[in-house]
Amino acid sequence: MDLLDTLTAKGLRRELPTREEALAVLATTDDELLDVVAAAGRVRRQWFGRRVKLNYLVNLKSGLCPEDCNYCSQRLGSKAEILKYTWLKPEQAAEAAAAGVAGGAKRVCLVASGRGPTDRDIDRVADTIAAIKDADEKVEVCACLGLLSDNQAERLKAAGADAYNHNLNTSEATYGDITTTHTYADRVDTVTKAHGAGLSACSGLIAGMGESDEDLVDVVFALRDLGSDSVPVNFLIPFEGTPLAKEWNLTPQRCLRILAMVRFVCPDVEVRIAGGREVHLRSMQPLGLHIANSIFLGDYLTSEGQAGQADLDMIKDAGFEIEGADERTLPADRAAAAGGCGSVCGDSAEGDGHACGGGGCGSVCGGHADADTAAVAEAAEVVDAAEEALTDDARTDLVRVRRRGAGTELAPNA
């Protein structure tokens, strides 16, 4: 396809596609799906090789949020049966984080429900960051605490945080349809504050809330303009007890097209398959790895994910490898890269060379067309089998939202 050839060439040059090209990706047919995955996979391997970065969530404070985000099981007025608890102690959070790191996680994401942190909350999180870094100084720590006030991002940076997550979620035009207690501009302001303080900006979207293709393209282009260094792509988990409980709009094919569109718009940026991949991609999750270079390991905030060992097996079986702690992929490294595998080949920002995977990129740098064709062909039988059972309509009969630890004393995601 001329479209995919054009998008691949642009992605290899870090060149932004047009909005029309991004929309055309979302409009491709099921017959073209493997070609779309192959093209996006070529761009993904140019910048990230065959590595998969593992992230691990630690839910510091769950439920009882005063915000009214329609998609969230922790929202004001939610009747979803979820765990509710106040702040974990630093040692509890560090213990939970250690479990994820032991499983291969490179980044720990510290999340707390609420509109935004108080100064005392920042102190709590700072103590937690110290406890995690004391155990393993190489672990990346990302905080996700809601809307930030002045100087809070700087305090988190000084405490040792590497990144801050705050998703835009949807387009500016439709933001008021999902939340009324804060604005799209508030979210942009927090991402800007985090970036300005020297934190890696982590900001993404939620697909499946009833948005249009234009909305999806708008929010991804906005994330690109904001300089988001990692883009989590969440697929709505329609929790019973929330306003969006009946929004079952996604198929595995639709999810793959969305991931591919994000990859083309953000070619050298970490694209993470986040919440909902097990519910919506299901047996086609391995194909998602050919597009995205990052996933969460284990459970999410209030729902169960795929078992951690199943994630590790999936990555290995699909021919990928876990990204190590010594492989540098933060923004400074990526910006300094010149050709090859992008974020980890060539000179780093500090001036010392850093090779891919301990001695060159092997089969993943150069000869990309052949590598992509072979890699996607391996998954073709899986896709063919899956498509026999799939239609153009979302299949709610195939999935079940599993609440994490409801009715138990379980607190951290361990």
Helices and strands as residue ranges (DSSP letters): H 2-12, H 19-26, G 30-32, H 33-48, E 51-61, H 90-102, E 107-112, H 119-135, E 140-144, H 152-159, E 163-165, G 172-177, H 184-196, E 200-202, E 205-207, H 213-226, E 230-235, H 252-265, E 270-273, H 277-280, G 282-284, H 285-289, E 294-296, H 308-317, E 321-322, H 331-336, G 342-344, G 362-364, H 368-388, G 396-398
